[in-house]
């Protein structure tokens, strides 16, 4: 089989595992009486992202080939996810938060490092084959988003979005990917000629960038924007499902197929990647990051104003805007880090950027979002518009502050 096709299949399965539950887990948790704990489940993904990818990266560099470690992690992640599904099935509505959360946490602790490991496998294989990673990797990575969308649709159409079967789909796909890794090219480990300290291996020397005012400001705002990342993943579909209690909305597409409606976000994400070069060249990095921040404001505000009936166009608009909100900051921010750091620290700096956004930011955001939802919930009924407008106001404050405070030199924001 063609190498790029083999790597594309790997990426498809990698993200299909995640797509099976990431956007609909909140519906299931609400149905078993854990609505007040949704934020904890999503925060755990951020918590394990702070340390596990770095640790697994060290192991892959020194001792276990990346493609083999990718398989081992998926075997463990899949086993724990299936265990969570089994517990959820046997316990039903009597499932206890502590037990389900522990099993789920063990699963994501092994899954989250695979996002980086799968990239390492792809980069290594392409390089060994003499291919151009900049040109050849993006089409391979796009298949990952396609896989994510496919399992979102599958879980929705099969009626699994509100029960533990979403975990079964995820766990089964992890096992399939574990088996598939035996067909992947070998990724050599380091010969050990260069001994690094633990701090260097973990990329901790990148924290020295905080001594530079512009980089400190950038990373702080990266964390503040990262707060927004998991809010809609955790609460958007439970919000849309809540309209089922209103007779005028109970039979609408947005209620019956909330996960499919939400998948427009991922479709938009795929398409917006193609727009980034044009916007970067025309407006520069800072302005593209500002566009992303403003997009988060509209992302939340449209959810607060819309409904699955006559206002469904606002939901659709919010989903389309997600591509701009997510891609524009992640990619332009990554490019800014690349242009602003010494080549010897480039990888560590990129790791710090991901830690601030997907680690600390997403974790804080998950807990904060849960607190906002809880404070607007009375007798089991949530005033959702108030929640979404609160999130929109937060994003607007971050956007304005970023525009006023972050002032890099012109050559640092130019893409020429």
N, C-alpha and C positions, 0 to 999 in steps of 0.2 A: 504494500500500500504506500502511496505517496507520503513523504514525511509530513508535509503541511496538512494533509488530510488527517493523518494520525494525531497530530498535535491539536487539530481543530476538534476532533472527537473527544480528546482529553479535556479541552476547555468546555465543550458542550456539557459533558458529565459533571465537571467541577462546579459549574454554576447551576446546573439543574438540581444538584443536591440542595443548594441554598434556596433556590426559588420555590421548592416544594412547601416551605413553611414560613419563610421570612416575612411575607406580607399578609399572611392569614393566621399566624399563630395567635394573634390577639383575639380573633373571633373564637377560637377553641378555648383559650384561657377564660374568656368571658363566660362561655357556656358551662364551664365546670366551676364557676364561682371564684375565679382568680383574677377578675378584672382589675382589682387594686394592686396586682403584682405584675402586670404586663411590663412596666418599666424595668423591673428587676431582670426579667428574662432578656430584654434587649440590651440592658447595661452590661450584662455578663459578656456579651460579644466584644464590647469595648475593653472591658477589664482584661480579658485573656489576650487581646490584641496588643496590650502594652508590653508583655514579656514573652509569650509563647512563640511568636514568629521569629524573634531574635534567637531564642534558645534552639529552636529547630533548625534555624539557618546555620548555627555553629556546628550542630551535629551533622548536617548535610555537607558542610564544607570539610569537616575533618574525618568523619568516621563512616557514615552511611550514605551511599549514593543518593542523590536527590530524588530520582524516580522511585527508588526502593522506599525511602522514607515517606514519600507522598502516598504510596500504597499502604504502608503501615498506619499512618495517621488516618487514612480513610477507613481502614478496617476497624480501628478503635472507635472513630467517630460514628461509623455506621452501626456498630454493635451497641453503643450506648444509646443512639437514637432509637433503635429497635427496642431496646430495653425500656426506654421512656414510653414508647407506644404501647408496649405490653402492659406496663404499670397503669397507664391511662385507661386502657381497655378494661382491665380487671377491676380497677378502683372506681371507674365511672365518675359520677358526681361527687363521690366521697374521696377523690384524690387529694392528697395532702401536698401543700406547697413545698415543704421542705424536701420531700422525697423526689417529686417530679423536677424541681429546680436543680437538685444535686445531680441527677442523671443527665439532665439537659446540659448543665454546665460542663460536665465531663466530655460530652459530645462536642460542644463548640470549642472546648479547649484544644481538641485535636483537629477540628475542622479549620479554624481560622488560620493556622500556619500554612495550610495547603494552598491558600490563595497566593502566597509568595512562592511556595515550593513549585507550584505548577508553572509559574512564570520562569523560575530558574531552569526547570526542565526544558521549556520551550526555547529559551535563549541559548542554553548550552547546545541543544540539538541543532538549532539553526546555524549557530556559529561553527560547529563541527562539520556541518554540511557545506560550509562556505557561502551561506546565504546572508542577505542583508537584514538584520533584525528590525531596523527602522522601517523598511519597506514591507517585509514579509510577516511580521508579527501582528500588526493591527487587524488584518482580515481573519487571522486565527483567533484573536481575542474576541472579535465580534460574535463568533459562534458561541462564546460563553454567555453573552447576553441573550442570544437566541435560545439557548438551553434553559436559562432562567425563566424566560417568557413561556416556553413550552410546558414546564412543570407547573407554573402558575395556572395556565389554562387547564391542564389536565386535572389538577386538584380541584379547581372550581367546577368543571363540567362533571366530574365524578361524584361531587357532593362531599368531598373530603375536607373542605375549608373550615368546617365547624367541628371536626372530630380528630381523634388521634391518628387517623389513617394518613394524614399529611406527614407525620413522622415516619410511618412505614415506608412511604414513597421515598423520602429523603434517605433513610437508612439503607434501603435496598439499592438505591443508586450509588451510595458510597461503597457498598460491597462490590457492585459491578465495576466501579472505577478502580478499586483495589486489585481486582483480577486483571483489568485492562493495563495496569501499570507494568505488568510482566512483558508486555509487547513494546514498551517504550525504549528509546535509545538509552544506552548507559551514560551516566553522568559521573565523571571521575571525581574522586575526593582529592583534597590537598595532600601533597606529599609531606607536609609538615616542615618544609624548609623555612617558612616564615612563621615564627612563633609570635602570636599576638597576646597581649594581656586580655583579661576578661573584659575590661572596660572598652578596649579597642574592638573586640569581637562583638560586643553588644552595641557598638556605635555610640557609646556614651560621650566620646570626645566631641561629638557634634554639639553638645550642650554649651561648648565654649562660644558658639555663635551668639548666645544671648548677651555676650559682652558688647556686641555691635548693636547700636540703638535701632537701626532699621530692621535688622533681623529679629531682634527681640519683639518689636512691634508686630512684625509680620507673623511670627509664630504664635503670639498671643491672640491675634485676630483669627488665625487659623483654628485655634482651639474654640474661640467664641463662635465661629461659623460652624465648626464641627458639632456644636450643640444641636443644630437643626437636622443633622443627617438621619438620625433614627426615629425622629418624632412621627413622621408619616408612616414609616414601615410598621411601627407599633400600633398606631391609633387610627389610621385612615380607614382601613376596612371595618373595624368595629364601629366606627362612626357611621359609615354608610349603611351597615347592617342595622343600626339602631332605628332607621326609618321604617323598618318592617312593622313596627308597632303602630304606625299611622296608616289607616286604611287607604288613603289616597296615594301612598307610595309603596305599599306592600308588594304589588305585582310589577314594579318597574324593573328594568334591566339592571340599574345601578344597585338595587337591593339583592336581586336574585343572583347576580353575577358580579359582585363587588370586586372580586380578585381580577377578573378579566378587564373590568373598567380600569382598575389600578395598573394593569400591565401596560397601559398606554404610556405610563411614566418610563418604563424600560425601553419601549419602542422609540420614544422621543430621545432617550439617552443615546441609543445607537445612532440615530440620525444627526443629533447635535454634534457628535464627534467630528462629522464631516464639515461642520460650519466653523469650527474653531480656527483653522488656519486663516480664513478670510477675516474674521473679527480680530485676531491677534495682529495681523499685518495692518489693518485699517485703524484700530483704536488703541493698540498697545496693551501691555499686561495689566496695568493698574485698572484701566477702564473696563477691561474684560472681567476682572475680579469684581468690580463694582456692579456690573451688569448681573453677575451671578448672585450677588447679595440682594440686589433689588428683586431678582426673580424669586428668591425665597420669600420675600414679603408678599408677592402676588400668589405664590404657591399656597401659603397659609390663608390669606384673606379670601381667595376664591372658594376654598373649602368651607370657610365660615359663612359665606354668603349664598352658597349653592344648595341644591337639593336634587334628589334623583328624578324628580318630575320635570317641570318647566325650567328649573334651574340647573339641569344636568350639564348644560353647556359650560357652566362655571367649573364643574368637576372635571370635565374634559380639558378645559383650559388650564386648570391646575396641573393636570397630569402632563400636558404638553410642555408646560413651563419647567417641569422638573428636569428635563434634559439640560436646559440652560443652567439652572441652579446648581446641579450636581457637576456636570462636566466642565463648565467654564471655569469654576474655581479650582477644581482638582488639577486640571491640566495646566492652566495658566500659573497656578501656584507652584506646581512642580517645576515648570520652566523657570520661574523666578528664582527658585532655590538653586537650580542648576547654573544659572547665570551669575549668581551672587556668592557662590562658595568655591573654595579651592578644590581643584580636581581630586586631590588626595583625600578630601572629606566628602566628596559628592554623594556616595552611597549612604554614608551615615546621616548626612543632612536630609536626604530623601526619606530615610527611615524616621528621623525626628519629625518631619512634616506629617507623615502618616500617623505617628504616635499622637501628635497634638490634635489632629482632626478625627481620625477613626478610633483612637484610643481614649485619651482624656476627654476630648470634646463630646464624642458620641456617648460616653458613659455618663458624664454630667447631664447631657441633654435628656437621656432616658429617664434618669431619676427626677430631673426637674419637670419634665413633661408629665410624669406620673403624678407629681405633687399638684400641678395645675389642674389636671383632670379630676383628681380626688377632691380638690377644693371647690370644684364646680359640679360635684355630684351630690345629690340629696335623695335619699331613699331609693338608691339605685338608678336614678335618672340623671343623666349628665347634660348640662347646658353647653353643648358642643360649640356653638358659635362663639361664646365667650372664650373658650379654650383656644380656638383657632385665631381669634383676633389678638389674644395675648401673645401667641407665638409670632404673629405677623408684626406686632409692635416691637417685640424683642429684635427680630431680624432687621427692622427699619432703624432702630437705635444703633445696631452694629454697623449697618451700612453707612449711616451718616458719620459715625465716629471714625470709621475706616477712611472715608473720603477726606476728613479734616486732619487726621493724625498721620496716616501713612503717606509719606512724601519721598519716594525714592528718586534718585537722580534720573534724568531723561535717558541716559544710556542703559540704565538698568531695567527700564520698562519698554525699551524699543525691541522689536523683533527683527529688525533689518540685519 
